[in-house]
Amino acid sequence: MYDIRGKQDFIYRCNRIKEIVGGSYIIRDCFDDCLFPAAEAVFGEEQKKSGKIYKRKGIFSYRRKHSVDEPDDFTPEHFKKRLEEGYIGEVIYDGGGNFFVLYRDV
């Protein structure tokens, strides 16, 4: 679990909606701009060392899905399918300053 601490305190102490929304976007961008690319970079290095050939996809997130045919919620069956597709993890929950990611066993 990844946790952004202090978000709730900030929201309840601040009555400026623009700052609250901006803070939420900053938190979202932390994951989008840092965690997802880092997972792809690390997984790419792991691929080279192991000699295994995978599609380099990193972490799957339903919020970032690219097809309307994809399901909207996490299930163990969908997680297994994501691993077969080359992902190293899947976002289970994303909201309220918390971010749960289930990773494959290395």
Contacts in CASP RR format, 6 or more apart in sequence:
PFRMAT RR
TARGET T0000
AUTHOR 0000-0000-0000
METHOD contacts of the structure
MODEL  1
MYDIRGKQDFIYRCNRIKEIVGGSYIIRDCFDDCLFPAAEAVFGEEQKKS
GKIYKRKGIFSYRRKHSVDEPDDFTPEHFKKRLEEGYIGEVIYDGGGNFF
VLYRDV
1 98 0 8 1.000
1 99 0 8 1.000
1 100 0 8 1.000
1 101 0 8 1.000
2 31 0 8 1.000
2 35 0 8 1.000
2 98 0 8 1.000
2 99 0 8 1.000
2 100 0 8 1.000
2 101 0 8 1.000
3 97 0 8 1.000
3 98 0 8 1.000
3 99 0 8 1.000
4 27 0 8 1.000
4 30 0 8 1.000
4 97 0 8 1.000
4 98 0 8 1.000
4 99 0 8 1.000
7 23 0 8 1.000
7 24 0 8 1.000
7 27 0 8 1.000
7 96 0 8 1.000
7 97 0 8 1.000
8 96 0 8 1.000
10 20 0 8 1.000
10 23 0 8 1.000
11 20 0 8 1.000
14 20 0 8 1.000
27 97 0 8 1.000
31 94 0 8 1.000
31 99 0 8 1.000
32 64 0 8 1.000
35 59 0 8 1.000
35 99 0 8 1.000
35 101 0 8 1.000
36 58 0 8 1.000
36 59 0 8 1.000
36 61 0 8 1.000
36 64 0 8 1.000
39 58 0 8 1.000
39 59 0 8 1.000
39 88 0 8 1.000
39 89 0 8 1.000
40 56 0 8 1.000
40 57 0 8 1.000
40 58 0 8 1.000
43 54 0 8 1.000
43 56 0 8 1.000
43 57 0 8 1.000
43 58 0 8 1.000
43 88 0 8 1.000
44 56 0 8 1.000
46 106 0 8 1.000
47 53 0 8 1.000
47 54 0 8 1.000
47 56 0 8 1.000
54 86 0 8 1.000
55 85 0 8 1.000
55 86 0 8 1.000
56 86 0 8 1.000
57 85 0 8 1.000
57 86 0 8 1.000
57 87 0 8 1.000
57 88 0 8 1.000
58 86 0 8 1.000
58 87 0 8 1.000
58 88 0 8 1.000
58 89 0 8 1.000
59 87 0 8 1.000
59 88 0 8 1.000
59 89 0 8 1.000
59 90 0 8 1.000
59 91 0 8 1.000
59 101 0 8 1.000
60 82 0 8 1.000
60 85 0 8 1.000
60 87 0 8 1.000
60 89 0 8 1.000
60 90 0 8 1.000
60 91 0 8 1.000
61 90 0 8 1.000
61 91 0 8 1.000
61 94 0 8 1.000
62 70 0 8 1.000
62 71 0 8 1.000
62 72 0 8 1.000
62 73 0 8 1.000
62 74 0 8 1.000
62 91 0 8 1.000
63 91 0 8 1.000
63 94 0 8 1.000
71 78 0 8 1.000
74 90 0 8 1.000
74 91 0 8 1.000
74 92 0 8 1.000
74 93 0 8 1.000
74 102 0 8 1.000
78 90 0 8 1.000
79 89 0 8 1.000
79 90 0 8 1.000
79 102 0 8 1.000
82 89 0 8 1.000
82 90 0 8 1.000
83 89 0 8 1.000
83 104 0 8 1.000
87 104 0 8 1.000
88 103 0 8 1.000
88 104 0 8 1.000
89 101 0 8 1.000
89 102 0 8 1.000
89 103 0 8 1.000
89 104 0 8 1.000
90 101 0 8 1.000
90 102 0 8 1.000
91 99 0 8 1.000
91 100 0 8 1.000
91 101 0 8 1.000
92 100 0 8 1.000
92 101 0 8 1.000
92 102 0 8 1.000
93 99 0 8 1.000
93 100 0 8 1.000
94 100 0 8 1.000
END
